[in-house]
């Protein structure tokens, strides 16, 4: 009887791992634009275009990056072709073009956006991955920006 419980528990765990590693997950990897290091605990949001012609609200999901700078998003059942990404952490500057990125390209070979703020680059991607760059402004940079507004 104990053996059957162990087999059942292992089956549930295996089913959970298969669900986590699903091909319908899009991984956003956020790297520092100057150092190329992963940016962790940053809020990343993805916006999927609506398939309805007159829908004001597009599907939007947000998640925080983990220690490797990765936030994982489950793709909607509507099978979107593109995704837009927004950074939602205070004083975090986007260092990539605000555009729609091809989900098919990201799912095939991975996709790396151009770094528009620094020199850091990478060619390393995995299937289902979109690599983006950001810059967390320092207190000095934030105060300088505020001073310039007056």
Secondary structure, DSSP 4 states (H G I P E B T S, - for coil): -HHHHHHHHHHHHHHHHHHHT-TTEEEEEEEETTT--B--S-EEEEEEPPSSTT-SPPEEEEEE--TTSEEEEEPPTT--SEEEEEE-STTEEE-S--SPEEHHHHHHT-EE---SSSS-------TTEEEEEEEE--HHHHHHHHHHT-
